[in-house]
């Protein structure tokens, strides 16, 4: 199991979320709790990878819809679904869509912990690179068309003045776009920005 893997717990029920988070923390897992699938998706590009434990019935985006969206984004966090007895057909559908396991409430603590260990082992086997690529793709999608053009110039090794000339912008405007790109891509330096884009095998237009 990777030392940096995080269990992302998603449940709209405060009591359940706090109780499960306490259980997982006590068992030695790194845990980040999210009050809804929407809240999870809003910070997805900044999250440390690992696995997801989510309730299947939640207001707004439910567990199954969350899985569909992650599949669409090619974000391959292994998912463990928590269900009520009546939700088993939904859990079966989630399994067919790629969920690792589902657990019926109320569940035995060790059953949940075992399912999470399996999910994190699966995370290890998929490889950190695959997950890193998915996160970079998610970040790239947050760039505006103009920011993508500036990124293309940076990837080509052009200085700000050249990029400004090519795009018909002022050098100051390019500096602002460049800063936005660095922030959205979570890159601490230009070399890191270039590295992550190359690791993903992507161009800014992808």
C-alpha positions as YAML, in Angstrom:
chain: A
units: angstrom
residues:
- id: 1
  name: UNK
  ca: [0.00, 0.00, 0.00]
- id: 2
  name: UNK
  ca: [1.44, 3.37, -1.02]
- id: 3
  name: UNK
  ca: [2.48, 5.51, 1.92]
- id: 4
  name: UNK
  ca: [1.00, 8.67, 0.39]
- id: 5
  name: UNK
  ca: [-2.40, 7.19, -0.47]
- id: 6
  name: UNK
  ca: [-5.45, 8.93, 0.98]
- id: 7
  name: UNK
  ca: [-8.90, 7.53, 1.65]
- id: 8
  name: UNK
  ca: [-11.41, 10.10, 0.36]
- id: 9
  name: UNK
  ca: [-14.60, 9.65, 2.37]
- id: 10
  name: UNK
  ca: [-17.78, 11.11, 0.86]
- id: 11
  name: UNK
  ca: [-21.03, 11.09, 2.83]
- id: 12
  name: UNK
  ca: [-23.65, 13.79, 3.36]
- id: 13
  name: UNK
  ca: [-24.57, 12.40, 6.81]
- id: 14
  name: UNK
  ca: [-22.39, 14.26, 9.31]
- id: 15
  name: UNK
  ca: [-22.66, 11.51, 11.93]
- id: 16
  name: UNK
  ca: [-21.70, 8.72, 9.56]
- id: 17
  name: UNK
  ca: [-18.91, 10.77, 8.01]
- id: 18
  name: UNK
  ca: [-17.34, 11.62, 11.35]
- id: 19
  name: UNK
  ca: [-17.69, 8.08, 12.72]
- id: 20
  name: UNK
  ca: [-16.17, 6.44, 9.64]
- id: 21
  name: UNK
  ca: [-13.38, 9.03, 9.46]
- id: 22
  name: UNK
  ca: [-12.54, 8.31, 13.10]
- id: 23
  name: UNK
  ca: [-12.51, 4.56, 12.43]
- id: 24
  name: UNK
  ca: [-10.20, 4.92, 9.44]
- id: 25
  name: UNK
  ca: [-7.86, 7.34, 11.18]
- id: 26
  name: UNK
  ca: [-7.64, 5.02, 14.20]
- id: 27
  name: UNK
  ca: [-6.80, 2.16, 11.83]
- id: 28
  name: UNK
  ca: [-3.87, 4.16, 10.47]
- id: 29
  name: UNK
  ca: [-5.29, 5.45, 7.19]
- id: 30
  name: UNK
  ca: [-4.83, 9.01, 5.97]
- id: 31
  name: UNK
  ca: [-8.37, 10.33, 5.52]
- id: 32
  name: UNK
  ca: [-9.92, 13.36, 3.85]
- id: 33
  name: UNK
  ca: [-13.66, 13.77, 4.40]
- id: 34
  name: UNK
  ca: [-16.01, 15.46, 1.92]
- id: 35
  name: UNK
  ca: [-19.60, 16.40, 2.73]
- id: 36
  name: UNK
  ca: [-20.85, 15.78, -0.82]
- id: 37
  name: UNK
  ca: [-19.79, 14.51, -4.22]
- id: 38
  name: UNK
  ca: [-20.02, 18.09, -5.48]
- id: 39
  name: UNK
  ca: [-17.57, 19.26, -2.83]
- id: 40
  name: UNK
  ca: [-15.22, 16.41, -3.78]
- id: 41
  name: UNK
  ca: [-15.34, 17.24, -7.49]
- id: 42
  name: UNK
  ca: [-14.69, 20.92, -6.83]
- id: 43
  name: UNK
  ca: [-11.27, 20.11, -5.34]
- id: 44
  name: UNK
  ca: [-10.51, 17.02, -7.42]
- id: 45
  name: UNK
  ca: [-7.53, 18.47, -9.27]
- id: 46
  name: UNK
  ca: [-5.77, 19.30, -5.98]
- id: 47
  name: UNK
  ca: [-6.35, 15.99, -4.23]
- id: 48
  name: UNK
  ca: [-3.73, 13.49, -3.23]
- id: 49
  name: UNK
  ca: [-4.60, 10.18, -4.92]
- id: 50
  name: UNK
  ca: [-5.72, 7.01, -3.20]
- id: 51
  name: UNK
  ca: [-9.22, 5.54, -3.05]
- id: 52
  name: UNK
  ca: [-12.79, 6.72, -2.54]
- id: 53
  name: UNK
  ca: [-15.34, 5.48, -0.02]
- id: 54
  name: UNK
  ca: [-18.74, 6.96, -0.85]
- id: 55
  name: UNK
  ca: [-22.36, 6.56, 0.10]
- id: 56
  name: UNK
  ca: [-24.46, 5.65, -2.93]
- id: 57
  name: UNK
  ca: [-27.48, 7.76, -1.96]
- id: 58
  name: UNK
  ca: [-26.73, 11.46, -1.55]
- id: 59
  name: UNK
  ca: [-28.57, 14.62, -2.57]
- id: 60
  name: UNK
  ca: [-27.40, 16.20, -5.78]
- id: 61
  name: UNK
  ca: [-24.71, 13.95, -7.23]
- id: 62
  name: UNK
  ca: [-25.11, 10.43, -5.85]
- id: 63
  name: UNK
  ca: [-22.40, 7.80, -5.65]
- id: 64
  name: UNK
  ca: [-23.26, 6.24, -8.99]
- id: 65
  name: UNK
  ca: [-23.28, 9.58, -10.82]
- id: 66
  name: UNK
  ca: [-19.99, 10.46, -9.16]
- id: 67
  name: UNK
  ca: [-18.50, 7.27, -10.55]
- id: 68
  name: UNK
  ca: [-19.80, 8.07, -14.04]
- id: 69
  name: UNK
  ca: [-18.26, 11.53, -13.89]
- id: 70
  name: UNK
  ca: [-14.90, 10.22, -12.69]
- id: 71
  name: UNK
  ca: [-14.93, 7.64, -15.48]
- id: 72
  name: UNK
  ca: [-15.63, 10.43, -17.95]
- id: 73
  name: UNK
  ca: [-12.69, 12.40, -16.59]
- id: 74
  name: UNK
  ca: [-10.52, 9.25, -16.68]
- id: 75
  name: UNK
  ca: [-9.81, 9.62, -12.97]
- id: 76
  name: UNK
  ca: [-9.22, 6.07, -11.80]
- id: 77
  name: UNK
  ca: [-9.49, 6.29, -8.02]
- id: 78
  name: UNK
  ca: [-10.67, 2.85, -6.83]
- id: 79
  name: UNK
  ca: [-14.15, 3.20, -5.32]
- id: 80
  name: UNK
  ca: [-15.83, 1.40, -2.42]
- id: 81
  name: UNK
  ca: [-19.59, 1.99, -2.28]
- id: 82
  name: UNK
  ca: [-21.56, 2.11, 0.98]
- id: 83
  name: UNK
  ca: [-25.21, 1.13, 0.57]
- id: 84
  name: UNK
  ca: [-28.42, 0.46, 2.41]
- id: 85
  name: UNK
  ca: [-30.04, -2.95, 1.89]
- id: 86
  name: UNK
  ca: [-32.49, -1.58, -0.68]
- id: 87
  name: UNK
  ca: [-29.65, -0.10, -2.71]
- id: 88
  name: UNK
  ca: [-27.96, -3.37, -3.62]
- id: 89
  name: UNK
  ca: [-29.14, -3.21, -7.27]
- id: 90
  name: UNK
  ca: [-27.51, 0.22, -7.53]
- id: 91
  name: UNK
  ca: [-24.34, -1.16, -5.97]
- id: 92
  name: UNK
  ca: [-24.30, -3.98, -8.52]
- id: 93
  name: UNK
  ca: [-24.57, -1.35, -11.26]
- id: 94
  name: UNK
  ca: [-21.66, 0.51, -9.66]
- id: 95
  name: UNK
  ca: [-19.59, -2.67, -9.60]
- id: 96
  name: UNK
  ca: [-20.27, -3.20, -13.31]
- id: 97
  name: UNK
  ca: [-19.07, 0.36, -13.90]
- id: 98
  name: UNK
  ca: [-15.80, -0.40, -12.12]
- id: 99
  name: UNK
  ca: [-16.30, 0.00, -8.36]
- id: 100
  name: UNK
  ca: [-13.99, -2.25, -6.35]
- id: 101
  name: UNK
  ca: [-16.54, -3.34, -3.74]
- id: 102
  name: UNK
  ca: [-19.76, -2.41, -1.99]
- id: 103
  name: UNK
  ca: [-20.66, -2.72, 1.67]
- id: 104
  name: UNK
  ca: [-24.13, -2.80, 3.16]
- id: 105
  name: UNK
  ca: [-24.95, -0.65, 6.17]
- id: 106
  name: UNK
  ca: [-24.70, -1.34, 9.02]
- id: 107
  name: UNK
  ca: [-21.35, -2.94, 8.35]
- id: 108
  name: UNK
  ca: [-18.71, -4.57, 10.52]
- id: 109
  name: UNK
  ca: [-15.69, -2.31, 10.92]
- id: 110
  name: UNK
  ca: [-13.27, -4.96, 9.70]
- id: 111
  name: UNK
  ca: [-15.32, -5.54, 6.55]
- id: 112
  name: UNK
  ca: [-14.94, -1.88, 5.62]
- id: 113
  name: UNK
  ca: [-11.24, -1.81, 6.52]
- id: 114
  name: UNK
  ca: [-10.62, -4.93, 4.43]
- id: 115
  name: UNK
  ca: [-12.41, -3.43, 1.43]
- id: 116
  name: UNK
  ca: [-10.31, -0.28, 1.72]
- id: 117
  name: UNK
  ca: [-7.09, -2.29, 1.87]
- id: 118
  name: UNK
  ca: [-8.13, -4.07, -1.33]
- id: 119
  name: UNK
  ca: [-8.94, -0.72, -2.96]
- id: 120
  name: UNK
  ca: [-5.57, 0.76, -2.00]
- id: 121
  name: UNK
  ca: [-3.76, -2.34, -3.24]
- id: 122
  name: UNK
  ca: [-5.59, -1.83, -6.53]
- id: 123
  name: UNK
  ca: [-4.47, 1.80, -6.47]
- id: 124
  name: UNK
  ca: [-0.87, 0.61, -6.12]
- id: 125
  name: UNK
  ca: [-1.22, -1.76, -9.06]
- id: 126
  name: UNK
  ca: [-2.73, 0.83, -11.39]
- id: 127
  name: UNK
  ca: [0.44, 2.82, -10.92]
- id: 128
  name: UNK
  ca: [1.04, 6.33, -9.71]
- id: 129
  name: UNK
  ca: [1.74, 7.51, -13.25]
- id: 130
  name: UNK
  ca: [-1.75, 6.71, -14.48]
- id: 131
  name: UNK
  ca: [-3.32, 8.68, -11.64]
- id: 132
  name: UNK
  ca: [-0.86, 11.54, -12.08]
- id: 133
  name: UNK
  ca: [-1.74, 11.73, -15.78]
- id: 134
  name: UNK
  ca: [-5.46, 11.87, -14.93]
- id: 135
  name: UNK
  ca: [-4.87, 14.72, -12.48]
- id: 136
  name: UNK
  ca: [-2.83, 16.67, -15.03]
- id: 137
  name: UNK
  ca: [-5.60, 16.20, -17.60]
- id: 138
  name: UNK
  ca: [-8.11, 17.55, -15.10]
- id: 139
  name: UNK
  ca: [-5.94, 20.60, -14.44]
- id: 140
  name: UNK
  ca: [-5.44, 21.24, -18.15]
- id: 141
  name: UNK
  ca: [-9.20, 21.35, -18.61]
- id: 142
  name: UNK
  ca: [-9.39, 24.28, -16.19]
- id: 143
  name: UNK
  ca: [-7.22, 26.47, -18.46]
- id: 144
  name: UNK
  ca: [-8.86, 29.10, -20.61]
- id: 145
  name: UNK
  ca: [-8.14, 29.08, -24.39]
- id: 146
  name: UNK
  ca: [-5.72, 31.98, -23.95]
- id: 147
  name: UNK
  ca: [-3.94, 30.26, -21.07]
- id: 148
  name: UNK
  ca: [-3.56, 27.18, -23.25]
- id: 149
  name: UNK
  ca: [-1.92, 29.34, -25.93]
- id: 150
  name: UNK
  ca: [0.50, 30.75, -23.37]
- id: 151
  name: UNK
  ca: [1.24, 27.23, -22.12]
- id: 152
  name: UNK
  ca: [1.95, 26.12, -25.69]
- id: 153
  name: UNK
  ca: [4.47, 28.96, -25.97]
- id: 154
  name: UNK
  ca: [6.12, 27.96, -22.71]
- id: 155
  name: UNK
  ca: [6.30, 24.33, -23.83]
- id: 156
  name: UNK
  ca: [8.00, 25.52, -27.02]
- id: 157
  name: UNK
  ca: [10.63, 27.24, -24.90]
- id: 158
  name: UNK
  ca: [9.64, 30.77, -25.84]
- id: 159
  name: UNK
  ca: [10.22, 33.69, -23.46]
- id: 160
  name: UNK
  ca: [7.32, 35.91, -22.42]
- id: 161
  name: UNK
  ca: [8.20, 38.61, -24.97]
- id: 162
  name: UNK
  ca: [8.08, 36.13, -27.85]
- id: 163
  name: UNK
  ca: [4.79, 34.66, -26.67]
- id: 164
  name: UNK
  ca: [3.39, 38.20, -26.34]
- id: 165
  name: UNK
  ca: [4.46, 39.05, -29.90]
- id: 166
  name: UNK
  ca: [3.04, 35.81, -31.33]
- id: 167
  name: UNK
  ca: [-0.31, 36.28, -29.59]
- id: 168
  name: UNK
  ca: [-0.57, 40.04, -30.07]
- id: 169
  name: UNK
  ca: [-0.55, 40.69, -26.34]
- id: 170
  name: UNK
  ca: [1.47, 42.84, -23.98]
- id: 171
  name: UNK
  ca: [4.28, 41.19, -22.07]
- id: 172
  name: UNK
  ca: [2.47, 42.09, -18.83]
- id: 173
  name: UNK
  ca: [-0.68, 40.28, -19.98]
- id: 174
  name: UNK
  ca: [1.37, 37.20, -20.80]
- id: 175
  name: UNK
  ca: [2.90, 37.34, -17.33]
- id: 176
  name: UNK
  ca: [-0.59, 37.33, -15.81]
- id: 177
  name: UNK
  ca: [-1.69, 34.38, -17.96]
- id: 178
  name: UNK
  ca: [1.53, 32.55, -17.13]
- id: 179
  name: UNK
  ca: [0.94, 33.03, -13.41]
- id: 180
  name: UNK
  ca: [-2.60, 31.72, -13.81]
- id: 181
  name: UNK
  ca: [-1.31, 28.66, -15.65]
- id: 182
  name: UNK
  ca: [1.22, 27.94, -12.91]
- id: 183
  name: UNK
  ca: [-1.49, 28.23, -10.25]
- id: 184
  name: UNK
  ca: [-4.09, 26.11, -12.04]
- id: 185
  name: UNK
  ca: [-1.54, 23.42, -12.91]
- id: 186
  name: UNK
  ca: [-0.18, 23.45, -9.32]
- id: 187
  name: UNK
  ca: [3.35, 23.85, -10.68]
- id: 188
  name: UNK
  ca: [6.00, 25.39, -8.43]
- id: 189
  name: UNK
  ca: [8.36, 26.14, -11.32]
- id: 190
  name: UNK
  ca: [8.49, 26.22, -15.10]
- id: 191
  name: UNK
  ca: [10.54, 23.02, -15.13]
- id: 192
  name: UNK
  ca: [7.85, 21.27, -13.07]
- id: 193
  name: UNK
  ca: [5.16, 22.55, -15.43]
- id: 194
  name: UNK
  ca: [7.06, 21.19, -18.44]
- id: 195
  name: UNK
  ca: [7.75, 17.89, -16.68]
- id: 196
  name: UNK
  ca: [4.14, 17.21, -15.71]
- id: 197
  name: UNK
  ca: [2.90, 18.05, -19.19]
- id: 198
  name: UNK
  ca: [5.47, 15.74, -20.76]
- id: 199
  name: UNK
  ca: [4.73, 12.96, -18.25]
- id: 200
  name: UNK
  ca: [1.10, 13.12, -19.31]
- id: 201
  name: UNK
  ca: [2.10, 12.91, -22.95]
- id: 202
  name: UNK
  ca: [-0.14, 15.86, -23.63]
- id: 203
  name: UNK
  ca: [-0.11, 19.09, -25.55]
- id: 204
  name: UNK
  ca: [-2.05, 22.10, -24.25]
- id: 205
  name: UNK
  ca: [-4.64, 21.58, -26.99]
- id: 206
  name: UNK
  ca: [-5.53, 18.06, -25.79]
...
